[in-house]
Amino acid sequence: MKTSVKIQYFIAVAAFLAAVGFGIAGFIVPPPGEVHDSVLYLIAQFLLLTASILGVGAMFASQKISLQKKLQQMTVKEEKEEEQ
């Protein structure tokens, strides 16, 4: 495995663990049980970084495109049936 890929995976795991850590810390720090908006934003950014490194966004984007194509095909098929 290339060094750059190892670094990417390390960053993804570190970002995920940081997100979990900040989430737990958000519940522990006073006032207990209430997570501040800035902590939630930070958690979201860490999880987004993790997802982008691991390619999760690309997977959902390709599924979205294929679903759009299927929807277009269904629309064309319905239009042809209506013409007949």
C-alpha positions as CSV (number, residue, x, y, z in Angstrom):
1,M,0.0,0.0,0.0
2,K,1.3,3.5,-0.9
3,T,2.4,5.9,1.8
4,S,-0.1,8.5,0.6
5,V,-3.0,6.0,0.9
6,K,-1.8,5.0,4.4
7,I,-1.8,8.7,5.4
8,Q,-5.3,9.2,4.0
9,Y,-6.6,6.2,6.0
10,F,-4.8,7.4,9.1
11,I,-6.4,10.9,8.8
12,A,-9.8,9.3,8.2
13,V,-9.6,7.2,11.3
14,A,-8.2,10.1,13.4
15,A,-11.0,12.4,12.2
16,F,-13.6,9.8,13.0
17,L,-12.2,9.2,16.5
18,A,-12.0,13.0,17.0
19,A,-15.7,13.3,16.1
20,V,-16.7,10.6,18.5
21,G,-14.5,12.1,21.2
22,F,-16.0,15.6,20.7
23,G,-19.4,14.1,20.8
24,I,-18.8,12.4,24.1
25,A,-17.1,15.4,25.5
26,G,-20.0,17.6,24.4
27,F,-22.3,15.6,26.7
28,I,-19.9,15.6,29.7
29,V,-18.9,19.2,29.8
30,P,-21.2,21.6,31.7
31,P,-24.1,21.9,31.2
32,P,-24.3,18.1,31.1
33,G,-26.4,16.6,28.3
34,E,-26.5,19.7,26.2
35,V,-24.2,19.9,23.2
36,H,-23.3,23.4,21.9
37,D,-23.9,24.1,18.2
38,S,-20.2,24.7,17.5
39,V,-19.4,21.2,18.8
40,L,-22.0,19.7,16.5
41,Y,-20.6,21.7,13.6
42,L,-17.1,20.4,14.4
43,I,-18.4,16.8,14.6
44,A,-20.1,17.2,11.2
45,Q,-16.9,18.6,9.6
46,F,-14.8,15.6,11.0
47,L,-17.4,13.1,9.7
48,L,-17.5,14.9,6.3
49,L,-13.8,14.7,6.1
50,T,-13.8,11.0,6.9
51,A,-16.6,10.3,4.4
52,S,-14.8,12.2,1.6
53,I,-11.5,10.4,2.2
54,L,-13.2,7.0,2.2
55,G,-15.2,7.9,-0.9
56,V,-18.6,7.6,0.6
57,G,-19.8,10.7,-1.2
58,A,-18.9,9.3,-4.6
59,M,-20.8,6.2,-3.9
60,F,-24.0,8.1,-3.1
61,A,-23.5,10.4,-6.1
62,S,-23.3,7.5,-8.5
63,Q,-26.5,6.0,-7.0
64,K,-28.2,9.3,-7.4
65,I,-27.2,9.6,-11.0
66,S,-28.4,6.0,-11.7
67,L,-31.7,6.8,-10.0
68,Q,-32.2,9.9,-12.1
69,K,-31.6,7.9,-15.3
70,K,-34.2,5.3,-14.2
71,L,-36.7,8.1,-13.4
72,Q,-36.1,9.6,-16.9
73,Q,-36.6,6.2,-18.5
74,M,-39.9,5.7,-16.6
75,T,-41.1,9.2,-17.6
76,V,-40.3,8.5,-21.3
77,K,-42.0,5.1,-21.1
78,E,-45.1,6.7,-19.6
79,E,-45.2,9.4,-22.3
80,K,-45.1,6.8,-25.0
81,E,-47.9,4.9,-23.4
82,E,-50.0,8.0,-23.2
83,E,-49.4,8.8,-26.9
84,Q,-50.8,5.3,-27.9
